Amino acid sequence: MNINFTLFAQAIAFAAFIWFTKRFVWPYLMAAIEERQQKIAEGLAAADKGAKSLEEAQVRIQAMVEEARGQARGILDQAQTRANSIVDEARAVANQERDRIIASAKADVDQQINKARDELRGQVAAIAVAGAEKILAREIDQKAHQELLGRLAAQI
């Protein structure tokens, strides 16, 4: 055998192998590689989109938290205001009740003073009648002198 012929035959076999690989094997390999690259690119895009969505969600969550805190502060302020108004109302009612009780007590005291004065007038009149009886040493007619004693008691 000749070395040139062997070398030429190997070159032809290699060229046939390259042609066969390029014609039948290479398109399937390239399709698989391109499909894999496309999946990787889609995965990276989805990861980027997910990261952006996560950042946006965190921003929205932070805004919601701040809004909730603001609402909570508002609710607390309203509750404090309402509590203060309830306390003020209770004070006003208590003051009114105190004034009513004081007025009632003053009226009771005035009534008792008047009752005591009337009783005292009656006792003074009885003492005056008894004194007059003793001074005159005779009995005084109670009905005849009742008007006189009433005027005397009114003056006292």
Secondary structure as UniProt FT lines:
FT   HELIX           3..20
FT   HELIX           21..25
FT   HELIX           26..136
FT   HELIX           142..155
//
